[in-house]
Amino acid sequence: MGKKADNYGSSEKQISTNEPICSVNENSFGKQIYNLNEATCFIALKLNKKASDLNLIRDALIAEENYMKNIRLISENPNSDNKTEPDVKLDVNELAEYALNQEKVDLTKDDLLKIYNTEIEYLKFIGVVDE
């Protein structure tokens, strides 16, 4: 009993500082369903970010979605006759510039590039992108 009491006192504070800021549902593996909150968390954990960074990462991902709609890489309504452009490619540098200049995301270009490159790992995790 004495040992447990000792562990509570000293390690409880360590545990609270080492707790993850969020969690990713392992059941999402291979499900091919993109979840903005989960993607935000996945990226934050991979980049060792703080809870205070979650909203900035989310803003970067929302800017990405808006950019992809603007270049017609994705459609507002997947059931509509509005087909996406088949030859459109996503240029990550242009995306970062768009996020900074059009969406006014409060991050550096380097941070945005890290976020977007790490998002690819999330896309692989959910089975949307191959190796």
Stockholm file with secondary structure:
# STOCKHOLM 1.0

chainA/1-131         MGKKADNYGSSEKQISTNEPICSVNENSFGKQIYNLNEATCFIALKLNKKASDLNLIRDALIAEENYMKNIRLISENPNSDNKTEPDVKLDVNELAEYALNQEKVDLTKDDLLKIYNTEIEYLKFIGVVDE
#=GR chainA/1-131 SS CHHHHHHHHHHHHHHHHHSCSSCCCGGGTTCCCCCHHHHHHHHHHHTTCCGGGHHHHHHHHHHHHHHHHHTTSSCSCTTSSCCCCTTCCCCHHHHHHHHHHTSCCSSCHHHHHHHHHHHHHHHHHTTSSCC
#=GC SS_cons         CHHHHHHHHHHHHHHHHHSCSSCCCGGGTTCCCCCHHHHHHHHHHHTTCCGGGHHHHHHHHHHHHHHHHHTTSSCSCTTSSCCCCTTCCCCHHHHHHHHHHTSCCSSCHHHHHHHHHHHHHHHHHTTSSCC
//
